[in-house]
């Protein structure tokens, strides 16, 4: 779990943050079933991002929720989301728990064009979020941008 100084204040002590990615054909009741699944196990929704394109009826979502791992063990959590995935014929249903799952190791390569573009904002906001343990990946070693003139 995150040290107290870096722990998100809205997560009660002893609870974990879960992130669920879901993609399936769009139909009525998806958000309700996802919410019911989390609430029925004592979890609490923190944030939900939903997207349905105008040109095709397909549902994409990313849900953040808090839960108590003693009340909702990891294997049961996966079974519950698998059941939802089968019910909605989902093409993708992934659950991550940042405090327990290994982080992806990535590198960021940047050229001098990054410094002179709006990508600089995104670059620094990514690093800021990395320093606050929000991302699901780690940046190995010291991070620097070498400008080639």
N, CA, C and O atoms as a GROMACS GRO file, in nm:
protein
  596
    1UNK      N    1   0.084  -0.118   0.000
    1UNK     CA    2   0.000   0.000   0.000
    1UNK      C    3   0.089   0.125   0.000
    1UNK      O    4   0.207   0.119   0.034
    2UNK      N    5   0.030   0.235  -0.038
    2UNK     CA    6   0.105   0.360  -0.046
    2UNK      C    7   0.137   0.410   0.094
    2UNK      O    8   0.055   0.396   0.185
    3UNK      N    9   0.255   0.470   0.113
    3UNK     CA   10   0.283   0.533   0.241
    3UNK      C   11   0.180   0.642   0.268
    3UNK      O   12   0.121   0.696   0.174
    4UNK      N   13   0.158   0.674   0.395
    4UNK     CA   14   0.052   0.768   0.432
    4UNK      C   15   0.064   0.901   0.359
    4UNK      O   16  -0.036   0.956   0.314
    5UNK      N   17   0.186   0.954   0.346
    5UNK     CA   18   0.203   1.085   0.285
    5UNK      C   19   0.163   1.085   0.137
    5UNK      O   20   0.123   1.188   0.084
    6UNK      N   21   0.173   0.970   0.070
    6UNK     CA   22   0.142   0.964  -0.072
    6UNK      C   23   0.009   0.895  -0.099
    6UNK      O   24  -0.030   0.881  -0.214
    7UNK      N   25  -0.060   0.852   0.006
    7UNK     CA   26  -0.186   0.780  -0.010
    7UNK      C   27  -0.297   0.879  -0.045
    7UNK      O   28  -0.306   0.986   0.015
    8UNK      N   29  -0.382   0.843  -0.140
    8UNK     CA   30  -0.493   0.928  -0.176
    8UNK      C   31  -0.586   0.939  -0.056
    8UNK      O   32  -0.622   0.838   0.004
    9UNK      N   33  -0.626   1.059  -0.022
    9UNK     CA   34  -0.702   1.082   0.100
    9UNK      C   35  -0.841   1.021   0.096
    9UNK      O   36  -0.898   0.994   0.202
   10UNK      N   37  -0.897   1.000  -0.021
   10UNK     CA   38  -1.033   0.949  -0.028
   10UNK      C   39  -1.042   0.796  -0.016
   10UNK      O   40  -1.152   0.741  -0.021
   11UNK      N   41  -0.930   0.728  -0.002
   11UNK     CA   42  -0.932   0.583   0.014
   11UNK      C   43  -0.920   0.550   0.163
   11UNK      O   44  -0.819   0.581   0.225
   12UNK      N   45  -1.023   0.488   0.220
   12UNK     CA   46  -1.017   0.454   0.363
   12UNK      C   47  -0.902   0.358   0.392
   12UNK      O   48  -0.863   0.278   0.307
   13UNK      N   49  -0.849   0.367   0.512
   13UNK     CA   50  -0.738   0.282   0.554
   13UNK      C   51  -0.779   0.135   0.543
   13UNK      O   52  -0.889   0.098   0.586
   14UNK      N   53  -0.694   0.052   0.487
   14UNK     CA   54  -0.722  -0.090   0.470
   14UNK      C   55  -0.786  -0.122   0.336
   14UNK      O   56  -0.791  -0.239   0.298
   15UNK      N   57  -0.834  -0.022   0.263
   15UNK     CA   58  -0.893  -0.044   0.132
   15UNK      C   59  -0.789  -0.025   0.023
   15UNK      O   60  -0.684   0.035   0.045
   16UNK      N   61  -0.819  -0.078  -0.093
   16UNK     CA   62  -0.731  -0.065  -0.209
   16UNK      C   63  -0.805   0.002  -0.324
   16UNK      O   64  -0.928   0.003  -0.328
   17UNK      N   65  -0.729   0.058  -0.416
   17UNK     CA   66  -0.784   0.116  -0.537
   17UNK      C   67  -0.784   0.010  -0.645
   17UNK      O   68  -0.682  -0.056  -0.668
   18UNK      N   69  -0.897  -0.008  -0.713
   18UNK     CA   70  -0.908  -0.098  -0.826
   18UNK      C   71  -0.941  -0.018  -0.951
   18UNK      O   72  -1.011   0.082  -0.943
   19UNK      N   73  -0.891  -0.062  -1.065
   19UNK     CA   74  -0.919   0.002  -1.192
   19UNK      C   75  -0.971  -0.105  -1.288
   19UNK      O   76  -0.906  -0.207  -1.308
   20UNK      N   77  -1.087  -0.080  -1.346
   20UNK     CA   78  -1.149  -0.176  -1.437
   20UNK      C   79  -1.167  -0.113  -1.575
   20UNK      O   80  -1.228  -0.007  -1.588
   21UNK      N   81  -1.114  -0.179  -1.676
   21UNK     CA   82  -1.131  -0.138  -1.816
   21UNK      C   83  -1.230  -0.234  -1.880
   21UNK      O   84  -1.219  -0.356  -1.865
   22UNK      N   85  -1.326  -0.178  -1.953
   22UNK     CA   86  -1.435  -0.261  -2.007
   22UNK      C   87  -1.471  -0.214  -2.147
   22UNK      O   88  -1.489  -0.095  -2.170
   23UNK      N   89  -1.481  -0.310  -2.242
   23UNK     CA   90  -1.521  -0.280  -2.380
   23UNK      C   91  -1.619  -0.387  -2.424
   23UNK      O   92  -1.590  -0.507  -2.418
   24UNK      N   93  -1.736  -0.343  -2.470
   24UNK     CA   94  -1.837  -0.438  -2.516
   24UNK      C   95  -1.936  -0.367  -2.607
   24UNK      O   96  -1.938  -0.244  -2.613
   25UNK      N   97  -2.019  -0.443  -2.677
   25UNK     CA   98  -2.127  -0.379  -2.754
   25UNK      C   99  -2.218  -0.302  -2.657
   25UNK      O  100  -2.248  -0.349  -2.548
   26UNK      N  101  -2.260  -0.184  -2.700
   26UNK     CA  102  -2.341  -0.099  -2.613
   26UNK      C  103  -2.483  -0.152  -2.601
   26UNK      O  104  -2.545  -0.191  -2.699
   27UNK      N  105  -2.533  -0.151  -2.478
   27UNK     CA  106  -2.673  -0.182  -2.452
   27UNK      C  107  -2.713  -0.123  -2.318
   27UNK      O  108  -2.627  -0.084  -2.240
   28UNK      N  109  -2.838  -0.117  -2.292
   28UNK     CA  110  -2.890  -0.057  -2.170
   28UNK      C  111  -2.849  -0.141  -2.048
   28UNK      O  112  -2.858  -0.264  -2.050
   29UNK      N  113  -2.805  -0.072  -1.943
   29UNK     CA  114  -2.780  -0.139  -1.816
   29UNK      C  115  -2.636  -0.171  -1.782
   29UNK      O  116  -2.610  -0.228  -1.676
   30UNK      N  117  -2.542  -0.136  -1.867
   30UNK     CA  118  -2.401  -0.170  -1.840
   30UNK      C  119  -2.350  -0.097  -1.716
   30UNK      O  120  -2.294  -0.159  -1.626
   31UNK      N  121  -2.370   0.035  -1.711
   31UNK     CA  122  -2.322   0.113  -1.597
   31UNK      C  123  -2.389   0.066  -1.468
   31UNK      O  124  -2.325   0.057  -1.364
   32UNK      N  125  -2.518   0.036  -1.476
   32UNK     CA  126  -2.592  -0.010  -1.358
   32UNK      C  127  -2.535  -0.142  -1.306
   32UNK      O  128  -2.519  -0.159  -1.186
   33UNK      N  129  -2.506  -0.236  -1.395
   33UNK     CA  130  -2.452  -0.366  -1.354
   33UNK      C  131  -2.310  -0.354  -1.298
   33UNK      O  132  -2.276  -0.420  -1.200
   34UNK      N  133  -2.228  -0.268  -1.360
   34UNK     CA  134  -2.093  -0.247  -1.308
   34UNK      C  135  -2.099  -0.187  -1.167
   34UNK      O  136  -2.027  -0.231  -1.077
   35UNK      N  137  -2.185  -0.088  -1.150
   35UNK     CA  138  -2.200  -0.024  -1.020
   35UNK      C  139  -2.253  -0.122  -0.916
   35UNK      O  140  -2.206  -0.125  -0.802
   36UNK      N  141  -2.351  -0.201  -0.956
   36UNK     CA  142  -2.410  -0.300  -0.865
   36UNK      C  143  -2.306  -0.404  -0.823
   36UNK      O  144  -2.302  -0.444  -0.707
   37UNK      N  145  -2.224  -0.448  -0.918
   37UNK     CA  146  -2.119  -0.546  -0.889
   37UNK      C  147  -2.024  -0.494  -0.782
   37UNK      O  148  -1.991  -0.565  -0.687
   38UNK      N  149  -1.981  -0.370  -0.797
   38UNK     CA  150  -1.886  -0.310  -0.702
   38UNK      C  151  -1.952  -0.283  -0.567
   38UNK      O  152  -1.895  -0.313  -0.463
   39UNK      N  153  -2.073  -0.226  -0.570
   39UNK     CA  154  -2.142  -0.192  -0.445
   39UNK      C  155  -2.184  -0.316  -0.367
   39UNK      O  156  -2.184  -0.314  -0.244
   40UNK      N  157  -2.219  -0.422  -0.436
   40UNK     CA  158  -2.265  -0.543  -0.366
   40UNK      C  159  -2.154  -0.608  -0.283
   40UNK      O  160  -2.182  -0.686  -0.192
   41UNK      N  161  -2.030  -0.578  -0.315
   41UNK     CA  162  -1.915  -0.632  -0.240
   41UNK      C  163  -1.856  -0.529  -0.145
   41UNK      O  164  -1.746  -0.548  -0.092
   42UNK      N  165  -1.930  -0.418  -0.122
   42UNK     CA  166  -1.883  -0.316  -0.028
   42UNK      C  167  -1.787  -0.216  -0.089
   42UNK      O  168  -1.728  -0.135  -0.017
   43UNK      N  169  -1.770  -0.220  -0.220
   43UNK     CA  170  -1.682  -0.126  -0.287
   43UNK      C  171  -1.750   0.008  -0.309
   43UNK      O  172  -1.871   0.021  -0.295
   44UNK      N  173  -1.669   0.107  -0.344
   44UNK     CA  174  -1.720   0.242  -0.366
   44UNK      C  175  -1.662   0.297  -0.495
   44UNK      O  176  -1.540   0.300  -0.512
   45UNK      N  177  -1.748   0.341  -0.586
   45UNK     CA  178  -1.703   0.401  -0.712
   45UNK      C  179  -1.641   0.536  -0.683
   45UNK      O  180  -1.699   0.618  -0.611
   46UNK      N  181  -1.522   0.561  -0.739
   46UNK     CA  182  -1.457   0.690  -0.724
   46UNK      C  183  -1.468   0.773  -0.851
   46UNK      O  184  -1.486   0.894  -0.847
   47UNK      N  185  -1.456   0.704  -0.966
   47UNK     CA  186  -1.457   0.776  -1.093
   47UNK      C  187  -1.494   0.678  -1.204
   47UNK      O  188  -1.452   0.562  -1.202
   48UNK      N  189  -1.572   0.725  -1.299
   48UNK     CA  190  -1.608   0.643  -1.415
   48UNK      C  191  -1.597   0.730  -1.539
   48UNK      O  192  -1.656   0.838  -1.546
   49UNK      N  193  -1.522   0.684  -1.636
   49UNK     CA  194  -1.514   0.750  -1.767
   49UNK      C  195  -1.578   0.656  -1.869
   49UNK      O  196  -1.538   0.540  -1.882
   50UNK      N  197  -1.676   0.708  -1.941
   50UNK     CA  198  -1.750   0.628  -2.039
   50UNK      C  199  -1.743   0.696  -2.174
   50UNK      O  200  -1.752   0.818  -2.184
   51UNK      N  201  -1.727   0.616  -2.278
   51UNK     CA  202  -1.728   0.668  -2.414
   51UNK      C  203  -1.805   0.572  -2.505
   51UNK      O  204  -1.778   0.452  -2.505
   52UNK      N  205  -1.898   0.626  -2.580
   52UNK     CA  206  -1.971   0.550  -2.682
   52UNK      C  207  -1.963   0.633  -2.810
   52UNK      O  208  -2.020   0.742  -2.815
   53UNK      N  209  -1.895   0.584  -2.913
   53UNK     CA  210  -1.882   0.661  -3.038
   53UNK      C  211  -2.018   0.683  -3.104
   53UNK      O  212  -2.110   0.602  -3.090
   54UNK      N  213  -2.029   0.794  -3.177
   54UNK     CA  214  -2.153   0.825  -3.248
   54UNK      C  215  -2.177   0.731  -3.366
   54UNK      O  216  -2.292   0.704  -3.402
   55UNK      N  217  -2.069   0.682  -3.426
   55UNK     CA  218  -2.084   0.604  -3.549
   55UNK      C  219  -2.106   0.454  -3.527
   55UNK      O  220  -2.141   0.383  -3.621
   56UNK      N  221  -2.085   0.403  -3.404
   56UNK     CA  222  -2.111   0.261  -3.379
   56UNK      C  223  -2.150   0.241  -3.233
   56UNK      O  224  -2.099   0.310  -3.145
   57UNK      N  225  -2.239   0.149  -3.208
   57UNK     CA  226  -2.286   0.126  -3.070
   57UNK      C  227  -2.190   0.036  -2.992
   57UNK      O  228  -2.217  -0.083  -2.972
   58UNK      N  229  -2.080   0.093  -2.949
   58UNK     CA  230  -1.981   0.018  -2.872
   58UNK      C  231  -1.949   0.096  -2.745
   58UNK      O  232  -1.934   0.218  -2.750
   59UNK      N  233  -1.938   0.028  -2.634
   59UNK     CA  234  -1.922   0.089  -2.503
   59UNK      C  235  -1.777   0.071  -2.455
   59UNK      O  236  -1.725  -0.040  -2.456
   60UNK      N  237  -1.714   0.181  -2.413
   60UNK     CA  238  -1.580   0.178  -2.355
   60UNK      C  239  -1.587   0.246  -2.218
   60UNK      O  240  -1.648   0.352  -2.206
   61UNK      N  241  -1.528   0.186  -2.117
   61UNK     CA  242  -1.527   0.252  -1.986
   61UNK      C  243  -1.400   0.221  -1.909
   61UNK      O  244  -1.333   0.120  -1.931
   62UNK      N  245  -1.369   0.313  -1.819
   62UNK     CA  246  -1.261   0.297  -1.722
   62UNK      C  247  -1.318   0.338  -1.588
   62UNK      O  248  -1.360   0.453  -1.571
   63UNK      N  249  -1.322   0.247  -1.494
   63UNK     CA  250  -1.380   0.272  -1.363
   63UNK      C  251  -1.273   0.261  -1.255
   63UNK      O  252  -1.193   0.167  -1.255
   64UNK      N  253  -1.271   0.356  -1.165
   64UNK     CA  254  -1.186   0.349  -1.046
   64UNK      C  255  -1.277   0.326  -0.927
   64UNK      O  256  -1.380   0.393  -0.912
   65UNK      N  257  -1.239   0.232  -0.842
   65UNK     CA  258  -1.320   0.204  -0.725
   65UNK      C  259  -1.230   0.164  -0.610
   65UNK      O  260  -1.117   0.118  -0.630
   66UNK      N  261  -1.279   0.182  -0.489
   66UNK     CA  262  -1.207   0.136  -0.371
   66UNK      C  263  -1.281   0.016  -0.316
   66UNK      O  264  -1.404   0.005  -0.327
   67UNK      N  265  -1.206  -0.074  -0.257
   67UNK     CA  266  -1.267  -0.194  -0.199
   67UNK      C  267  -1.179  -0.248  -0.087
   67UNK      O  268  -1.060  -0.217  -0.078
   68UNK      N  269  -1.240  -0.327  -0.001
   68UNK     CA  270  -1.168  -0.390   0.108
   68UNK      C  271  -1.129  -0.531   0.064
   68UNK      O  272  -1.217  -0.613   0.039
   69UNK      N  273  -0.999  -0.561   0.054
   69UNK     CA  274  -0.957  -0.692   0.004
   69UNK      C  275  -0.996  -0.807   0.098
   69UNK      O  276  -0.998  -0.923   0.056
   70UNK      N  277  -1.026  -0.776   0.223
   70UNK     CA  278  -1.072  -0.882   0.314
   70UNK      C  279  -1.216  -0.921   0.284
   70UNK      O  280  -1.255  -1.037   0.299
   71UNK      N  281  -1.297  -0.822   0.241
   71UNK     CA  282  -1.437  -0.849   0.208
   71UNK      C  283  -1.455  -0.897   0.063
   71UNK      O  284  -1.551  -0.967   0.032
   72UNK      N  285  -1.361  -0.859  -0.023
   72UNK     CA  286  -1.370  -0.894  -0.165
   72UNK      C  287  -1.233  -0.943  -0.211
   72UNK      O  288  -1.158  -0.866  -0.271
   73UNK      N  289  -1.200  -1.070  -0.184
   73UNK     CA  290  -1.069  -1.123  -0.223
   73UNK      C  291  -1.046  -1.114  -0.374
   73UNK      O  292  -1.140  -1.108  -0.453
   74UNK      N  293  -0.920  -1.113  -0.409
   74UNK     CA  294  -0.880  -1.091  -0.550
   74UNK      C  295  -0.941  -1.194  -0.644
   74UNK      O  296  -0.987  -1.156  -0.752
   75UNK      N  297  -0.943  -1.321  -0.608
   75UNK     CA  298  -0.998  -1.423  -0.697
   75UNK      C  299  -1.149  -1.405  -0.717
   75UNK      O  300  -1.201  -1.428  -0.826
   76UNK      N  301  -1.220  -1.364  -0.612
   76UNK     CA  302  -1.364  -1.340  -0.623
   76UNK      C  303  -1.389  -1.214  -0.707
   76UNK      O  304  -1.483  -1.210  -0.786
   77UNK      N  305  -1.305  -1.113  -0.689
   77UNK     CA  306  -1.314  -0.991  -0.768
   77UNK      C  307  -1.304  -1.023  -0.917
   77UNK      O  308  -1.384  -0.974  -0.997
   78UNK      N  309  -1.207  -1.105  -0.954
   78UNK     CA  310  -1.190  -1.143  -1.095
   78UNK      C  311  -1.308  -1.225  -1.146
   78UNK      O  312  -1.353  -1.207  -1.259
   79UNK      N  313  -1.359  -1.316  -1.062
   79UNK     CA  314  -1.476  -1.396  -1.102
   79UNK      C  315  -1.598  -1.308  -1.126
   79UNK      O  316  -1.672  -1.330  -1.222
   80UNK      N  317  -1.619  -1.210  -1.040
   80UNK     CA  318  -1.735  -1.120  -1.055
   80UNK      C  319  -1.727  -1.042  -1.187
   80UNK      O  320  -1.825  -1.032  -1.259
   81UNK      N  321  -1.610  -0.987  -1.217
   81UNK     CA  322  -1.595  -0.911  -1.341
   81UNK      C  323  -1.597  -1.002  -1.464
   81UNK      O  324  -1.639  -0.960  -1.571
   82UNK      N  325  -1.551  -1.126  -1.449
   82UNK     CA  326  -1.559  -1.222  -1.559
   82UNK      C  327  -1.706  -1.256  -1.590
   82UNK      O  328  -1.744  -1.269  -1.706
   83UNK      N  329  -1.785  -1.270  -1.486
   83UNK     CA  330  -1.928  -1.296  -1.504
   83UNK      C  331  -1.995  -1.180  -1.580
   83UNK      O  332  -2.075  -1.202  -1.671
   84UNK      N  333  -1.961  -1.056  -1.542
   84UNK     CA  334  -2.013  -0.939  -1.614
   84UNK      C  335  -1.965  -0.938  -1.759
   84UNK      O  336  -2.041  -0.906  -1.851
   85UNK      N  337  -1.841  -0.972  -1.777
   85UNK     CA  338  -1.783  -0.977  -1.912
   85UNK      C  339  -1.859  -1.075  -2.000
   85UNK      O  340  -1.889  -1.045  -2.115
   86UNK      N  341  -1.890  -1.192  -1.947
   86UNK     CA  342  -1.965  -1.292  -2.022
   86UNK      C  343  -2.109  -1.246  -2.048
   86UNK      O  344  -2.164  -1.268  -2.155
   87UNK      N  345  -2.169  -1.182  -1.948
   87UNK     CA  346  -2.307  -1.136  -1.960
   87UNK      C  347  -2.322  -1.033  -2.073
   87UNK      O  348  -2.419  -1.037  -2.148
   88UNK      N  349  -2.225  -0.943  -2.085
   88UNK     CA  350  -2.233  -0.837  -2.187
   88UNK      C  351  -2.153  -0.869  -2.313
   88UNK      O  352  -2.139  -0.785  -2.402
   89UNK      N  353  -2.100  -0.991  -2.322
   89UNK     CA  354  -2.023  -1.031  -2.439
   89UNK      C  355  -1.907  -0.936  -2.465
   89UNK      O  356  -1.885  -0.892  -2.578
   90UNK      N  357  -1.834  -0.905  -2.360
   90UNK     CA  358  -1.727  -0.805  -2.367
   90UNK      C  359  -1.607  -0.856  -2.446
   90UNK      O  360  -1.572  -0.974  -2.441
   91UNK      N  361  -1.546  -0.765  -2.519
   91UNK     CA  362  -1.423  -0.797  -2.590
   91UNK      C  363  -1.302  -0.775  -2.499
   91UNK      O  364  -1.196  -0.834  -2.521
   92UNK      N  365  -1.320  -0.690  -2.398
   92UNK     CA  366  -1.209  -0.665  -2.305
   92UNK      C  367  -1.265  -0.633  -2.168
   92UNK      O  368  -1.357  -0.551  -2.155
   93UNK      N  369  -1.211  -0.697  -2.067
   93UNK     CA  370  -1.246  -0.669  -1.928
   93UNK      C  371  -1.121  -0.696  -1.845
   93UNK      O  372  -1.084  -0.812  -1.823
   94UNK      N  373  -1.057  -0.590  -1.798
   94UNK     CA  374  -0.930  -0.602  -1.726
   94UNK      C  375  -0.943  -0.530  -1.592
   94UNK      O  376  -0.990  -0.417  -1.586
   95UNK      N  377  -0.900  -0.597  -1.486
   95UNK     CA  378  -0.899  -0.536  -1.353
   95UNK      C  379  -0.755  -0.526  -1.307
   95UNK      O  380  -0.681  -0.624  -1.310
   96UNK      N  381  -0.715  -0.406  -1.265
   96UNK     CA  382  -0.580  -0.384  -1.211
   96UNK      C  383  -0.592  -0.326  -1.071
   96UNK      O  384  -0.682  -0.247  -1.043
   97UNK      N  385  -0.502  -0.365  -0.985
   97UNK     CA  386  -0.492  -0.310  -0.850
   97UNK      C  387  -0.350  -0.256  -0.838
   97UNK      O  388  -0.256  -0.332  -0.814
   98UNK      N  389  -0.333  -0.122  -0.855
   98UNK     CA  390  -0.198  -0.065  -0.862
   98UNK      C  391  -0.109  -0.098  -0.741
   98UNK      O  392   0.012  -0.110  -0.757
   99UNK      N  393  -0.167  -0.111  -0.623
   99UNK     CA  394  -0.084  -0.140  -0.505
   99UNK      C  395  -0.033  -0.284  -0.504
   99UNK      O  396   0.064  -0.313  -0.435
  100UNK      N  397  -0.097  -0.374  -0.578
  100UNK     CA  398  -0.059  -0.515  -0.576
  100UNK      C  399   0.003  -0.564  -0.706
  100UNK      O  400   0.090  -0.651  -0.704
  101UNK      N  401  -0.040  -0.509  -0.818
  101UNK     CA  402   0.008  -0.555  -0.948
  101UNK      C  403   0.145  -0.497  -0.980
  101UNK      O  404   0.175  -0.385  -0.941
  102UNK      N  405   0.227  -0.575  -1.051
  102UNK     CA  406   0.357  -0.519  -1.092
  102UNK      C  407   0.334  -0.406  -1.193
  102UNK      O  408   0.241  -0.411  -1.274
  103UNK      N  409   0.419  -0.306  -1.186
  103UNK     CA  410   0.408  -0.193  -1.277
  103UNK      C  411   0.481  -0.226  -1.407
  103UNK      O  412   0.582  -0.295  -1.406
  104UNK      N  413   0.427  -0.174  -1.518
  104UNK     CA  414   0.495  -0.188  -1.645
  104UNK      C  415   0.619  -0.101  -1.644
  104UNK      O  416   0.617   0.010  -1.590
  105UNK      N  417   0.728  -0.151  -1.704
  105UNK     CA  418   0.849  -0.071  -1.713
  105UNK      C  419   0.855  -0.010  -1.852
  105UNK      O  420   0.850  -0.081  -1.953
  106UNK      N  421   0.865   0.123  -1.856
  106UNK     CA  422   0.870   0.192  -1.984
  106UNK      C  423   0.985   0.293  -1.983
  106UNK      O  424   1.041   0.324  -1.878
  107UNK      N  425   1.017   0.342  -2.099
  107UNK     CA  426   1.113   0.451  -2.113
  107UNK      C  427   1.047   0.560  -2.195
  107UNK      O  428   0.962   0.533  -2.280
  108UNK      N  429   1.087   0.682  -2.170
  108UNK     CA  430   1.037   0.795  -2.248
  108UNK      C  431   1.155   0.854  -2.323
  108UNK      O  432   1.252   0.899  -2.262
  109UNK      N  433   1.145   0.855  -2.454
  109UNK     CA  434   1.247   0.915  -2.538
  109UNK      C  435   1.190   1.044  -2.594
  109UNK      O  436   1.079   1.045  -2.649
  110UNK      N  437   1.263   1.152  -2.581
  110UNK     CA  438   1.212   1.281  -2.628
  110UNK      C  439   1.322   1.353  -2.706
  110UNK      O  440   1.440   1.343  -2.673
  111UNK      N  441   1.281   1.425  -2.808
  111UNK     CA  442   1.375   1.503  -2.888
  111UNK      C  443   1.357   1.651  -2.855
  111UNK      O  444   1.272   1.688  -2.774
  112UNK      N  445   1.437   1.735  -2.919
  112UNK     CA  446   1.426   1.878  -2.890
  112UNK      C  447   1.293   1.936  -2.936
  112UNK      O  448   1.254   2.042  -2.888
  113UNK      N  449   1.223   1.869  -3.028
  113UNK     CA  450   1.094   1.918  -3.073
  113UNK      C  451   0.991   1.914  -2.959
  113UNK      O  452   0.896   1.992  -2.958
  114UNK      N  453   1.011   1.825  -2.864
  114UNK     CA  454   0.919   1.816  -2.750
  114UNK      C  455   0.921   1.945  -2.670
  114UNK      O  456   0.816   1.991  -2.623
  115UNK      N  457   1.038   2.004  -2.656
  115UNK     CA  458   1.051   2.125  -2.577
  115UNK      C  459   0.974   2.240  -2.641
  115UNK      O  460   0.924   2.327  -2.570
  116UNK      N  461   0.964   2.241  -2.772
  116UNK     CA  462   0.901   2.352  -2.843
  116UNK      C  463   0.758   2.323  -2.885
  116UNK      O  464   0.706   2.389  -2.976
  117UNK      N  465   0.695   2.229  -2.824
  117UNK     CA  466   0.558   2.196  -2.864
  117UNK      C  467   0.469   2.180  -2.742
  117UNK      O  468   0.515   2.187  -2.628
  118UNK      N  469   0.343   2.159  -2.768
  118UNK     CA  470   0.248   2.140  -2.658
  118UNK      C  471   0.269   2.005  -2.590
  118UNK      O  472   0.213   1.981  -2.483
  119UNK      N  473   0.348   1.915  -2.650
  119UNK     CA  474   0.374   1.786  -2.587
  119UNK      C  475   0.451   1.803  -2.457
  119UNK      O  476   0.448   1.714  -2.371
  120UNK      N  477   0.520   1.915  -2.441
  120UNK     CA  478   0.594   1.940  -2.318
  120UNK      C  479   0.501   1.938  -2.197
  120UNK      O  480   0.536   1.885  -2.092
  121UNK      N  481   0.382   1.996  -2.213
  121UNK     CA  482   0.285   1.996  -2.104
  121UNK      C  483   0.249   1.853  -2.065
  121UNK      O  484   0.248   1.820  -1.946
  122UNK      N  485   0.220   1.768  -2.164
  122UNK     CA  486   0.183   1.630  -2.134
  122UNK      C  487   0.299   1.553  -2.074
  122UNK      O  488   0.279   1.468  -1.986
  123UNK      N  489   0.419   1.581  -2.121
  123UNK     CA  490   0.538   1.515  -2.068
  123UNK      C  491   0.552   1.544  -1.918
  123UNK      O  492   0.570   1.452  -1.839
  124UNK      N  493   0.546   1.672  -1.881
  124UNK     CA  494   0.563   1.708  -1.740
  124UNK      C  495   0.445   1.663  -1.655
  124UNK      O  496   0.464   1.628  -1.538
  125UNK      N  497   0.324   1.664  -1.710
  125UNK     CA  498   0.210   1.617  -1.631
  125UNK      C  499   0.221   1.466  -1.607
  125UNK      O  500   0.179   1.418  -1.502
  126UNK      N  501   0.276   1.392  -1.702
  126UNK     CA  502   0.299   1.248  -1.684
  126UNK      C  503   0.401   1.225  -1.574
  126UNK      O  504   0.382   1.138  -1.489
  127UNK      N  505   0.510   1.302  -1.575
  127UNK     CA  506   0.612   1.286  -1.472
  127UNK      C  507   0.556   1.324  -1.336
  127UNK      O  508   0.585   1.258  -1.237
  128UNK      N  509   0.475   1.429  -1.330
  128UNK     CA  510   0.414   1.470  -1.204
  128UNK      C  511   0.327   1.357  -1.148
  128UNK      O  512   0.334   1.325  -1.030
  129UNK      N  513   0.244   1.297  -1.235
  129UNK     CA  514   0.159   1.188  -1.188
  129UNK      C  515   0.244   1.068  -1.148
  129UNK      O  516   0.208   0.997  -1.053
  130UNK      N  517   0.356   1.044  -1.216
  130UNK     CA  518   0.445   0.934  -1.179
  130UNK      C  519   0.500   0.956  -1.039
  130UNK      O  520   0.507   0.862  -0.960
  131UNK      N  521   0.540   1.079  -1.008
  131UNK     CA  522   0.594   1.109  -0.876
  131UNK      C  523   0.489   1.093  -0.767
  131UNK      O  524   0.524   1.073  -0.651
  132UNK      N  525   0.362   1.102  -0.801
  132UNK     CA  526   0.255   1.086  -0.704
  132UNK      C  527   0.192   0.947  -0.708
  132UNK      O  528   0.082   0.927  -0.656
  133UNK      N  529   0.261   0.850  -0.768
  133UNK     CA  530   0.221   0.709  -0.770
  133UNK      C  531   0.082   0.684  -0.825
  133UNK      O  532   0.007   0.601  -0.772
  134UNK      N  533   0.046   0.756  -0.931
  134UNK     CA  534  -0.086   0.737  -0.991
  134UNK      C  535  -0.078   0.644  -1.112
  134UNK      O  536  -0.175   0.575  -1.143
  135UNK      N  537   0.034   0.641  -1.180
  135UNK     CA  538   0.045   0.564  -1.303
  135UNK      C  539   0.066   0.416  -1.275
  135UNK      O  540   0.112   0.377  -1.168
  136UNK      N  541   0.030   0.335  -1.374
  136UNK     CA  542   0.044   0.190  -1.363
  136UNK      C  543   0.176   0.142  -1.421
  136UNK      O  544   0.191   0.023  -1.451
  137UNK      N  545   0.272   0.232  -1.437
  137UNK     CA  546   0.401   0.193  -1.488
  137UNK      C  547   0.510   0.264  -1.409
  137UNK      O  548   0.484   0.363  -1.341
  138UNK      N  549   0.633   0.213  -1.420
  138UNK     CA  550   0.746   0.277  -1.353
  138UNK      C  551   0.845   0.320  -1.460
  138UNK      O  552   0.857   0.259  -1.566
  139UNK      N  553   0.915   0.425  -1.428
  139UNK     CA  554   1.020   0.475  -1.517
  139UNK      C  555   1.153   0.435  -1.456
  139UNK      O  556   1.193   0.491  -1.353
  140UNK      N  557   1.224   0.338  -1.517
  140UNK     CA  558   1.349   0.292  -1.458
  140UNK      C  559   1.458   0.399  -1.467
  140UNK      O  560   1.472   0.467  -1.568
  141UNK      N  561   1.534   0.412  -1.361
  141UNK     CA  562   1.648   0.504  -1.360
  141UNK      C  563   1.607   0.649  -1.356
  141UNK      O  564   1.489   0.682  -1.354
  142UNK      N  565   1.707   0.737  -1.356
  142UNK     CA  566   1.676   0.881  -1.355
  142UNK      C  567   1.616   0.922  -1.489
  142UNK      O  568   1.649   0.865  -1.593
  143UNK      N  569   1.530   1.019  -1.484
  143UNK     CA  570   1.462   1.066  -1.604
  143UNK      C  571   1.523   1.198  -1.647
  143UNK      O  572   1.534   1.290  -1.565
  144UNK      N  573   1.562   1.210  -1.771
  144UNK     CA  574   1.615   1.335  -1.822
  144UNK      C  575   1.584   1.345  -1.970
  144UNK      O  576   1.559   1.245  -2.037
  145UNK      N  577   1.587   1.466  -2.019
  145UNK     CA  578   1.568   1.491  -2.162
  145UNK      C  579   1.699   1.549  -2.214
  145UNK      O  580   1.746   1.652  -2.164
  146UNK      N  581   1.755   1.485  -2.312
  146UNK     CA  582   1.878   1.535  -2.371
  146UNK      C  583   1.843   1.610  -2.498
  146UNK      O  584   1.783   1.553  -2.590
  147UNK      N  585   1.879   1.734  -2.502
  147UNK     CA  586   1.851   1.816  -2.619
  147UNK      C  587   1.968   1.808  -2.715
  147UNK      O  588   2.082   1.835  -2.679
  148UNK      N  589   1.937   1.770  -2.838
  148UNK     CA  590   2.040   1.762  -2.940
  148UNK      C  591   2.022   1.881  -3.032
  148UNK      O  592   1.917   1.898  -3.094
  149UNK      N  593   2.126   1.965  -3.042
  149UNK     CA  594   2.117   2.086  -3.125
  149UNK      C  595   2.176   2.059  -3.261
  149UNK      O  596   2.178   2.149  -3.346
   0.00000   0.00000   0.00000
